[in-house]
Amino acid sequence: MRFPALVLLLILAPLSIADPWRTDPMTPLDEKYMEDSRTQLNDLSRIELGRSFGESRDNDLRLIQTLLDRKIVTGDQTRLLQAMGIVMGDYLRKEHSLKWVIYIDRLGRSRALEVPFKDEAIFPVTQISSRAAVGGDIDVKAIYQRLESEIARAKKKIIVR
């Protein structure tokens, strides 16, 4: 019994090493979750600040920063923090011709932006929430600029196969 199991393990092991992750298209459920998150964040902003998202990238980034600086959204409000990442990701997607995908690896599934033809993905959804969860300083504009730099680096990278 051990021999067939060992043979199977040896056959499958290279596959897991060669392809540790993949991307899948967004499902309607994923799209609905993201839309509901955007709506929840926008509703909060309208109630607390009298301002809505959707004016421009710079205004939306400032609005996110204001929600954080005034502690209207705190480190334990993961869905709202990730909604901020979705808003940032929406601008990155539009400005850099990216697409939302589901990134799947050994740790699970994540919403990510895929850089076309480069086998690369960036993760704007968790950029704010991961910092807020540990009480770190959050500079929304700097995070956005760093993500843009990652996209530029990925687009320049030559894939060797």
C-alpha angles and dihedrals in degrees: 000000000000094000097060091045091051092048091050091049091051092049095048099039096077090051093057092047095045095047110028094159143022140182128234129191118266112267122223087253091055091048091049092049091052093047092048089050092052090048093049091051092046092049091051091049092050092049097043102032106017090236133110134210121247104065098106140318094261093048092047093049089050090048091053090049091050092051089053098041093051090046091236085136114037137192095269095056096086098167093053091044090051090047086060088055090049090053090051090046092052090059092045089050093052097041097046103032094246129148134222113246139164109254112207124193138144090292095055137258128328135178108247143162114246120217103220118245093358105087088232134123135187126207113218094157094074100034095096100030094054091053094043092049091063095039094251125159112267122208103180096191092050091050090051092049091049090052090050089052090051090052092049091049092049093049091052094048114106115222113227115194 
